[in-house]
């Protein structure tokens, strides 16, 4: 069972924050035509989402 602190972020919160940042980079790369970089960012998002699901 995961313990939560009264204040601060849980691990799931930190993962959500990181996913948001990486999604921003992926969108930026897509707009700039950097499809390979965007694909790498999507892979990172998939790993983080799997980690969050495993919690």
Buried (B, 14 or more C-beta within 10 A) or exposed (E): EEEEEEEEEEEBEEBBEBBEEBBEBBEEBBEEEBEEBBEBBBEBBEEBEEBBEEE
